[in-house]
């Protein structure tokens, strides 16, 4: 096979040189595209991180925002640290009285705590209770 007066070994050599010189540019372009994609996804990741999915996550987030420990919250409410831990893990829910006390302690309205809970979870729960 002869291409432009070059034999097969010369054609292979020319193609190899072209590939070797082009690959770094292709890899760089792919890397830039991946970095741009990662950076564009950051606001979404931050929103997802900030969106609490359960009452327990909302309570834990508010406690951390206020710089309080579970022990401190438990002492202020007159409950055990394990009770606060169970609320934050979602193993149990605080009573209405304790929820209001938590809201006051965290400096927010009790309705704000409840409204912060993701609606999809509550819709799924209400659908399950209806079915």
Secondary structure, DSSP 8 states (H G I E B T S, - for coil): --BTTB-HHHHHHHHHHHHHHHHHHHHHHHHHHHHHHHHHHHHHHHHHHHS--SHHHHHHHHHHHTT--HHHHHHHHTS-HHHHHHHHHTSS---HHHHHHHHHHHTS-HHHHHHTS-HHHHHHHHHHHH-
